Amino acid sequence: MGKLLIPPQKFSRQAGFFRWPDTAVLATSNTADILPLNELARELRQIGVKAIVSLNAYSPAGLRLSRSIKGQPESYKITITKDGIKIISHTDAGTYYAIGTLIDLVKINGWRLASCIIEDWPDFGRRGVYLDVSRGKVPKIETIKELVQRLAHWKINELQLYIENVFTFIRHPKIGKGYDPFTPQDILDIQDYCKARHIRMVGSLASFGHMEKILALNEYCHLGELPGFNGWRGGTTLFPADPKSIKLVGELYEEFVPLFKAEDFNICGDEPWELGKGRSKAWVQRIGAGQVYLSYFKKLCDLCRKYGKRPNAWADIVLQYPQILSDIPKDVVMLNWDYNVDGERMRRTGEIAKAGLDFMVCPGTSGWNTHGTRLENAIGNVSQFAAQGRKYNAQGLLNTDWGDNGHRNMLGVSLHGFAHGAAHSWNGRAVDDKIFTEDFCAVEFGKDVSRPLAKALKLLGSTYKLCGAPYRNESALFHALVEPIGHKAKNDPEAPDYPANRSRIDSTIEKGLIEIIEKLSQTSWPVSSGQVPEFDKLAIKEFRLAAKMDITAAFRALAAKDVRSGKKVAAKDFRRIADDMAKISKEFELLWLSRNKPSRLKDNLKLFKRIENESRSLAVRK
């Protein structure tokens, strides 16, 4: 019996084997089972078995599904004997997950399955993925649906899309303009697709901090706490004392919140960076930042309840001002996030539980501010946070995937993190982190390429450490790809500003950069000889591009170090950087458009062109 990617709670090996016949009947009396049975039938066809889905309560069948009167929600039991397979579950969702397990057994073992009994149920009731669709990439609806297929197969039952401005608000039509925003119909289509696969779509909308794209508009910039903060016209944070701030959020909620059928809604509320630094400074000095935050937070919760929703909110500010924990309304679900191994907020999960609040633990894929994920950090972050969730009885685990700084990180490099988070959400104690990458590659991309592909992914996922730079929440190579060769590009006011005290290039180590170039240049990204879905083929291409970007970033960093120390750099080296950036730009554009809408692609292409031109100019000077 091969290794299942999402390990079951109980597995008991029995004597003998079941062999799929040339024609197999897959029988159920519930129409809800047809969708997953059709998915199983497609997998069986891959191994030469003709599968017939049959709606009946009694007939000879290779697979028979039935419901139990009692049982845990989402639980199931699979019994495999030489005579056939039986699945018993309490709910439609339980049957769906059982069939998913059976599909993986077929993928791993083919037409002969070992006789066994599998009894299974999840560690957490809420097992979610949080996908950033606002920092650059707005995925095509088809992309989200293909991702949902995989998430559902990994037994994820919740999806949240992070929305800042990418929605078509009728009352506020300029919000989202130029960002390919989702329409109400888009949201409903995705929600229906999720529902058929037992995934709740929970709404999420930035409502306090991270409002920079809205505050940059003429109509709303006066609502900012500190206009001009971090280069944004209106800043990033709403001024909480202005009644027009909560009025704006209320009008956005009126159009957005009712679209979602789930009882929960994420009001966000995280990182109001300017709070107390601008227009609320005197108020904060008088009663404290925690109380100012709490006052506005309660207004957001009231708006949420207006639509019958249970407020969910990020926990960073509440933990920053723990004196307000006891005043947080008891119906709020706190989302405790921390994206680092041994993170400080992670270790404070017990404080939220002690306050009597429901909560979720929220690790991340470590796929942002990097080209190929920070793999070791992601694995440790998820496994540690899952353990905290089990220890303090969390409602669930919400695995986040962000798109900071233009969302250059591709979706494919986050798939490993999604699967790993799903495994720890379902049965974390049984996950073997040391070999998870090999198991992931075998199940997702084919056994014939699993070892070399896993080796390549581990190398790509280690460059954030190999380059020798500090790596909290980022890889220095992500910035080194676009940081000017000099600390500040001359005669280019739009160039990114990396002063000496913030330079990622200066923080890297030459030996590590050389090692990255040598090792990644020799790495291949094999594609299985078997049938691989286009979604996964694209992921392999995204791995390759991530490796190319890391190689070029390392090469640029070496050249920049020489320039900054007064050494000469050959013109051919600058031409190589320019040529590599041109190739990366073309490949990046093709892959972006394969999964995403076109808006904001231009932001990255403009940045790549600037770096290419910089290198060509330096080559001419030499």
C-alpha positions in Angstrom: 0.0 0.0 0.0 1.5 3.3 -1.1 1.7 6.4 1.1 -1.3 8.7 1.1 -0.6 12.4 0.9 -3.5 13.2 3.4 -2.9 10.4 6.0 -6.0 8.8 7.5 -6.6 8.6 11.2 -6.8 4.8 11.3 -5.5 2.2 8.8 -5.7 -1.6 9.4 -4.2 -3.9 6.8 -6.2 -7.1 6.1 -5.2 -10.2 4.3 -5.5 -10.4 0.5 -6.1 -7.9 -2.4 -8.9 -6.4 -4.4 -8.4 -6.4 -8.1 -10.4 -4.0 -10.3 -12.3 -5.9 -13.0 -12.2 -4.8 -16.6 -15.6 -3.3 -16.0 -16.4 -1.9 -12.6 -19.8 -0.8 -11.3 -19.6 2.2 -8.9 -23.0 2.2 -7.1 -24.7 4.7 -4.8 -28.3 5.7 -4.0 -27.4 9.4 -3.5 -27.2 11.8 -6.4 -24.7 13.9 -4.4 -22.1 11.2 -4.9 -22.2 11.3 -8.7 -19.6 14.1 -9.0 -16.9 12.3 -7.0 -17.7 9.0 -8.5 -17.2 10.5 -12.0 -13.8 11.7 -10.8 -13.0 8.2 -9.7 -14.2 6.8 -13.0 -11.8 9.1 -14.9 -8.9 7.8 -12.7 -9.9 4.2 -13.3 -9.9 4.8 -17.0 -6.3 5.8 -16.7 -5.4 2.3 -15.6 -7.6 0.6 -18.2 -10.8 0.0 -16.1 -14.1 0.8 -17.6 -16.1 2.3 -14.7 -19.9 2.6 -14.7 -21.6 4.9 -12.2 -24.9 3.4 -11.2 -27.7 5.0 -9.1 -29.2 2.1 -7.1 -29.5 0.9 -3.5 -28.8 -2.8 -4.2 -27.0 -4.5 -7.0 -23.6 -6.2 -7.5 -20.9 -3.5 -7.5 -17.2 -3.2 -7.3 -17.8 -0.2 -5.1 -20.8 0.4 -3.0 -21.6 3.6 -1.1 -24.0 4.0 1.8 -24.8 6.4 4.6 -24.8 5.7 8.3 -27.3 7.2 10.7 -24.7 8.1 13.3 -21.2 9.4 12.8 -18.9 12.4 13.1 -19.4 15.1 10.4 -17.1 14.4 7.5 -16.0 11.0 8.8 -16.0 7.9 6.7 -15.1 4.2 6.7 -13.6 2.3 3.7 -13.5 -1.5 3.7 -11.5 -3.1 0.9 -11.8 -6.9 0.6 -11.1 -9.3 -2.3 -14.8 -9.2 -3.1 -15.2 -5.4 -3.4 -15.0 -2.0 -1.7 -17.6 -0.5 0.7 -17.7 3.1 1.8 -19.9 4.2 4.7 -20.2 7.8 5.7 -22.5 10.1 7.7 -22.6 13.0 5.3 -22.2 13.8 1.6 -18.9 15.5 2.5 -17.7 12.3 4.2 -18.4 10.3 1.1 -16.6 12.9 -1.1 -13.5 12.6 1.1 -13.6 8.8 1.1 -13.7 8.7 -2.7 -10.8 11.1 -2.8 -8.8 8.7 -0.6 -9.8 5.9 -2.9 -8.7 7.9 -6.0 -5.3 8.4 -4.4 -5.0 4.7 -3.6 -5.7 4.0 -7.3 -3.1 6.6 -8.4 -0.5 5.0 -6.1 -1.2 1.3 -6.5 -3.0 0.9 -9.8 -5.6 -1.8 -10.4 -4.6 -3.9 -7.3 -5.5 -2.6 -3.9 -4.4 -4.2 -0.6 -7.3 -5.3 1.6 -7.7 -2.9 4.5 -10.0 -0.9 6.7 -9.7 2.9 6.8 -11.5 4.9 9.4 -11.1 8.6 9.0 -12.1 12.0 10.3 -10.5 15.5 10.5 -8.5 17.1 13.3 -10.2 20.5 12.5 -13.7 21.4 11.5 -12.5 24.4 9.4 -9.6 23.6 7.0 -9.0 26.6 4.8 -6.9 28.3 2.2 -6.6 32.0 2.0 -5.6 33.3 -1.4 -4.4 36.8 -2.1 -6.1 38.1 -5.3 -5.4 41.8 -4.6 -1.6 42.5 -4.8 -1.2 42.0 -8.5 -2.6 38.8 -9.8 -6.4 38.5 -10.2 -6.9 34.8 -11.2 -9.1 33.7 -14.0 -12.3 32.1 -12.8 -11.1 28.9 -14.5 -7.9 29.0 -12.5 -9.7 29.3 -9.2 -12.0 26.4 -10.1 -9.0 24.2 -11.0 -7.4 25.1 -7.7 -10.6 24.3 -5.9 -10.6 20.8 -7.5 -7.3 20.1 -5.9 -8.1 21.7 -2.6 -11.3 19.7 -2.3 -9.4 16.5 -3.1 -7.0 17.4 -0.3 -10.0 17.6 2.0 -9.9 21.4 2.3 -13.4 22.7 3.2 -13.0 26.5 3.2 -11.8 29.1 0.7 -11.3 32.8 1.3 -10.2 35.3 -1.4 -8.4 38.3 0.0 -10.1 41.4 -1.5 -8.8 44.9 -1.1 -10.3 46.6 -4.1 -10.8 43.9 -6.8 -14.6 43.9 -6.8 -17.1 45.9 -8.9 -18.9 48.0 -6.4 -21.9 49.6 -8.1 -22.1 52.6 -5.7 -18.3 53.1 -5.8 -17.4 52.3 -9.5 -13.9 53.7 -9.4 -12.8 51.2 -6.8 -11.2 48.3 -8.7 -11.0 50.1 -12.0 -7.9 49.0 -13.8 -7.5 45.9 -11.6 -9.8 43.4 -13.4 -12.2 43.2 -10.5 -14.5 40.3 -9.8 -18.2 40.8 -10.5 -21.0 39.6 -8.2 -21.7 36.9 -10.8 -18.0 35.8 -10.6 -18.3 35.4 -6.8 -21.5 33.4 -7.1 -20.1 31.1 -9.8 -17.0 30.3 -7.7 -19.2 29.8 -4.6 -21.5 27.3 -6.4 -18.4 25.5 -7.8 -17.0 25.3 -4.2 -20.3 24.1 -2.7 -20.5 21.2 -5.1 -17.1 20.1 -3.7 -18.0 20.7 0.0 -16.0 23.9 0.3 -17.5 26.9 2.0 -16.6 30.2 0.4 -16.1 32.7 3.2 -16.0 36.4 2.3 -13.1 38.6 3.2 -12.6 42.3 2.7 -10.0 44.8 4.0 -11.8 47.2 6.2 -9.3 49.2 8.2 -5.6 48.7 7.2 -4.5 47.7 3.6 -6.9 50.3 2.1 -4.1 52.1 0.1 -5.5 51.4 -3.3 -8.9 52.9 -2.3 -7.4 55.8 -0.4 -5.3 56.7 -3.5 -8.4 57.7 -5.3 -9.6 61.4 -5.2 -13.0 60.4 -3.7 -11.5 58.7 -0.7 -8.0 60.1 0.1 -9.4 62.4 2.7 -10.4 59.4 4.8 -6.8 58.3 5.4 -5.2 58.3 8.8 -1.8 59.6 7.5 -1.9 60.7 3.8 1.4 60.0 2.0 2.4 57.2 4.3 4.7 54.7 2.5 4.3 56.6 -0.7 0.5 56.1 -0.9 -1.5 59.2 -1.6 -4.0 58.6 1.2 -1.9 56.2 3.2 -2.9 52.7 3.9 -5.2 53.0 6.9 -8.7 54.5 7.4 -9.0 57.3 10.0 -11.2 55.5 12.5 -12.7 58.6 14.1 -14.3 59.9 10.8 -17.9 58.7 10.5 -17.4 58.7 6.8 -14.8 55.9 7.2 -17.3 53.4 8.7 -20.0 54.7 6.3 -17.8 53.8 3.3 -17.1 50.3 4.7 -20.8 49.9 5.4 -21.7 50.7 1.8 -19.0 48.3 0.6 -20.4 45.6 2.9 -23.9 46.2 1.6 -22.9 45.1 -1.9 -20.4 42.4 -1.0 -21.3 40.5 2.2 -24.8 39.2 1.1 -23.2 37.3 -1.8 -21.7 34.8 0.6 -23.7 32.0 2.1 -21.3 31.0 4.9 -22.1 32.1 8.4 -18.5 33.6 8.8 -17.1 36.7 7.3 -13.6 38.0 7.6 -13.4 41.8 8.4 -9.6 41.5 8.4 -8.6 44.5 10.6 -4.9 43.7 10.4 -1.9 46.0 10.2 -3.4 49.5 10.5 0.2 50.8 10.4 -0.5 54.5 10.7 -2.9 54.2 13.7 -2.0 56.9 16.2 0.6 58.4 13.9 -1.6 60.8 12.1 -5.1 62.2 12.6 -5.8 59.9 15.5 -2.6 60.8 17.4 -4.3 62.9 20.1 -7.1 60.3 20.6 -4.6 57.5 21.0 -2.5 59.6 23.4 -5.6 60.1 25.5 -7.1 56.6 25.7 -4.5 54.3 24.1 -4.1 52.7 20.7 -5.7 49.5 21.9 -8.9 51.2 22.9 -9.0 53.3 19.6 -8.6 50.1 17.7 -11.3 48.3 19.8 -13.8 51.1 19.2 -13.6 50.8 15.4 -13.3 47.0 15.5 -16.7 46.8 17.3 -18.3 49.0 14.6 -17.0 46.5 11.9 -18.4 43.6 13.9 -21.8 45.4 14.1 -21.8 45.8 10.3 -21.0 42.1 9.9 -23.8 41.0 12.2 -26.2 43.2 10.2 -26.1 40.5 7.5 -26.3 37.6 10.0 -22.6 36.9 9.8 -20.2 35.8 12.5 -17.2 38.2 12.5 -13.7 36.8 11.8 -10.7 39.0 12.2 -6.9 38.8 12.2 -5.5 38.7 15.7 -2.2 40.7 15.3 -3.5 44.0 16.8 -5.5 42.3 19.6 -2.3 40.4 20.6 -0.3 43.7 20.3 -2.7 45.2 22.9 -3.7 42.2 25.0 -5.5 44.3 27.5 -8.4 44.5 25.0 -8.7 40.7 24.7 -11.4 40.5 27.4 -13.4 43.2 25.6 -13.5 41.5 22.2 -17.1 40.3 21.5 -17.4 36.6 22.3 -18.9 35.8 18.9 -15.8 36.9 17.1 -13.4 34.2 15.6 -9.8 35.4 16.0 -7.4 34.5 13.1 -4.0 34.1 14.7 -1.4 34.5 12.0 2.3 34.2 12.1 4.4 33.1 9.1 7.7 32.2 10.7 9.0 29.0 12.4 8.9 29.6 16.2 6.9 32.8 15.6 6.1 34.9 18.6 2.4 35.2 17.9 2.2 31.5 17.2 3.4 30.9 20.8 0.7 33.2 22.1 -2.2 31.1 20.8 -3.1 30.1 24.3 -3.9 33.7 25.3 -6.8 33.8 22.8 -8.1 30.4 24.0 -7.9 31.6 27.6 -9.9 34.7 26.7 -12.8 32.4 25.7 -12.7 33.3 22.1 -13.0 30.9 19.1 -10.0 31.1 16.9 -8.2 29.6 13.9 -4.4 29.1 13.5 -3.1 30.8 10.3 0.3 29.7 9.0 1.4 30.4 5.4 2.9 28.8 2.3 6.0 31.1 2.5 5.5 31.6 -1.2 5.4 35.4 -1.3 8.5 37.8 -1.5 10.3 34.8 -3.0 10.4 33.1 -6.4 10.2 29.5 -5.3 8.9 29.4 -1.7 10.9 29.2 1.5 10.3 25.5 1.9 11.8 24.6 5.2 10.1 27.6 6.9 6.8 26.8 5.3 6.9 23.2 6.6 7.9 24.2 10.1 5.5 27.0 10.3 2.5 24.9 9.3 3.4 21.9 11.5 4.1 24.0 14.5 0.9 26.0 14.2 -1.2 22.9 13.6 0.2 21.5 16.9 -0.8 24.8 18.6 -4.3 24.4 17.1 -4.7 20.9 18.4 -3.3 21.9 21.9 -5.7 24.7 22.4 -8.7 23.3 20.5 -8.8 25.7 17.5 -11.8 25.8 15.2 -9.5 25.2 12.3 -6.4 26.0 10.3 -6.4 28.7 7.6 -3.3 28.4 5.3 -2.5 31.8 3.8 -0.8 32.6 0.4 0.1 36.2 -0.2 1.3 38.3 -3.1 3.3 41.1 -1.7 5.2 43.5 -4.0 3.4 42.8 -7.2 2.7 39.1 -6.8 5.7 37.9 -8.8 5.4 34.5 -7.1 3.5 32.0 -9.3 0.6 29.9 -8.1 2.4 26.6 -8.9 5.1 27.1 -6.3 2.4 27.4 -3.6 0.7 24.0 -4.4 3.2 22.1 -2.1 2.3 24.5 0.7 -1.5 24.1 0.1 -1.2 20.3 0.2 1.1 20.3 3.3 -1.3 22.6 5.1 -4.2 20.3 4.1 -2.5 17.3 5.5 -1.8 18.9 8.8 -5.4 20.2 8.9 -6.7 16.7 8.6 -4.4 14.5 10.6 -1.2 16.4 11.5 0.2 13.8 13.9 0.6 11.4 11.0 2.3 13.7 8.6 6.0 12.9 8.0 7.4 16.3 7.1 10.8 14.7 6.1 9.4 12.9 3.1 6.3 15.0 2.4 7.8 16.6 -0.6 8.6 13.2 -2.2 5.0 12.1 -1.5 3.6 15.3 -2.9 5.6 15.0 -6.2 4.6 11.3 -6.6 0.9 11.9 -6.1 0.7 15.2 -8.0 3.2 14.9 -10.8 3.8 11.1 -11.2 5.9 8.4 -9.5 8.4 8.3 -12.4 9.5 11.9 -11.7 9.0 12.2 -8.0 12.6 11.8 -6.8 14.3 14.2 -9.2 11.4 16.7 -9.0 11.4 16.6 -5.2 15.1 17.2 -5.2 14.7 20.2 -7.5 11.9 21.6 -5.4 13.9 21.3 -2.2 16.8 23.1 -3.8 14.6 25.9 -5.2 13.0 26.1 -1.7 16.4 26.5 0.0 17.9 29.4 -1.9 16.5 31.9 0.6 19.0 30.4 3.1 21.8 29.6 0.7 22.2 33.2 -0.3 23.3 33.9 3.2 20.9 36.9 3.9 18.4 37.3 6.7 15.2 35.8 5.5 12.3 36.7 7.9 9.2 36.7 5.7 11.2 37.0 2.4 14.0 35.8 0.3 16.7 38.4 -0.5 16.8 37.0 -4.1 13.3 38.3 -4.7 14.5 41.8 -4.2 17.9 41.3 -5.7 16.3 40.5 -9.0 15.0 44.2 -9.2 17.2 46.2 -6.8 19.3 48.7 -8.8 22.9 47.8 -9.3 23.7 51.0 -7.4 21.9 51.7 -4.2 19.7 54.1 -6.1 19.5 54.2 -9.9 20.6 57.6 -11.2 18.2 59.8 -13.2 15.3 57.4 -12.6 12.9 58.7 -9.9 10.6 55.7 -10.4 13.3 53.1 -9.6 12.9 51.2 -6.3 14.8 52.8 -3.5 17.2 50.4 -1.7 19.5 52.5 0.5 22.5 50.9 1.9 20.8 50.1 5.2 18.0 48.2 3.4 19.9 46.6 0.5 19.1 42.9 0.1 22.1 42.6 -2.2 24.5 43.9 0.4 23.2 41.3 2.9 23.9 38.3 0.6 27.1 36.3 0.7 29.2 35.7 -2.5 29.9 32.1 -1.8 26.2 31.3 -1.4 25.3 33.2 -4.6 27.8 31.2 -6.6 26.4 28.0 -5.2 22.9 28.9 -6.1 23.9 29.7 -9.7 25.9 26.4 -10.1 23.3 24.2 -8.5 20.2 25.6 -10.1 21.8 25.8 -13.5 22.4 22.1 -13.4 18.8 21.3 -12.2 16.2 19.7 -14.5 12.5 19.9 -14.1 11.2 16.6 -15.4 7.6 16.0 -16.7 6.0 12.6 -16.2 5.7 10.3 -19.1 2.1 9.6 -18.0 -0.9 11.9 -18.5 -0.4 15.1 -16.5 -3.1 17.8 -16.3 -2.3 21.1 -18.0 -2.7 22.8 -14.5 0.2 20.7 -13.3 2.3 21.1 -16.5 2.0 24.9 -15.9 3.3 24.4 -12.4 6.4 22.7 -13.7 6.9 25.7 -16.0 6.5 28.0 -13.1 9.1 26.1 -11.1 11.5 26.5 -14.0 10.8 30.2 -14.2 11.3 30.6 -10.5 14.7 28.9 -10.8 15.7 31.2 -13.7 14.7 34.3 -11.7 16.8 33.1 -8.7 19.8 32.5 -10.9 19.5 35.9 -12.5 19.0 37.5 -9.1 22.2 35.8 -7.8 24.2 36.8 -10.9 23.0 40.5 -10.5 23.8 40.5 -6.9 27.4 39.4 -7.6 27.7 42.1 -10.3 26.3 44.7 -7.9 28.7 43.8 -5.2 31.6 44.3 -7.5 30.3 47.6 -8.8 29.7 48.9 -5.3 33.2 47.9 -4.1 34.8 49.6 -7.1 35.7 46.5 -9.1 35.3 46.3 -12.8 32.5 44.2 -14.3 32.8 42.9 -17.9 30.4 44.3 -20.4 29.4 40.8 -21.4 28.2 40.1 -17.8 25.8 43.1 -18.0 24.7 42.0 -21.5 24.0 38.5 -20.0 21.9 40.0 -17.3 20.0 42.1 -19.8 19.4 39.2 -22.1 18.3 37.0 -19.2 15.8 39.7 -18.0 14.3 40.0 -21.5 13.8 36.2 -21.6 12.4 36.1 -18.1 10.0 39.0 -19.0 8.6 37.1 -22.0 8.2 33.8 -20.1 6.7 35.6 -17.1 4.1 37.3 -19.3 3.1 34.0 -20.9 2.7 32.2 -17.5 0.9 35.1 -15.9 -1.7 35.2 -18.7 -2.1 31.4 -18.6 -3.7 31.6 -15.1 -4.6 35.3 -14.5 -6.3 38.3 -15.9 -4.0 40.9 -17.6 -4.3 43.8 -15.2 -1.2 44.7 -13.2 1.0 42.5 -15.3 2.3 45.7 -16.7 3.6 46.7 -13.3 6.0 43.8 -13.3 6.9 44.0 -17.0 7.8 47.7 -16.5 10.0 46.8 -13.6 11.7 44.0 -15.6 12.3 46.4 -18.5 13.9 48.9 -16.2 16.4 46.3 -15.0 17.1 45.2 -18.5 17.7 48.7 -19.7 20.0 49.4 -16.7 22.2 46.4 -17.6 22.4 47.4 -21.2 23.3 50.9 -20.3 26.1 49.6 -17.9 27.4 47.3 -20.7 27.7 50.3 -23.0 29.6 52.3 -20.4 32.1 49.5 -20.1 
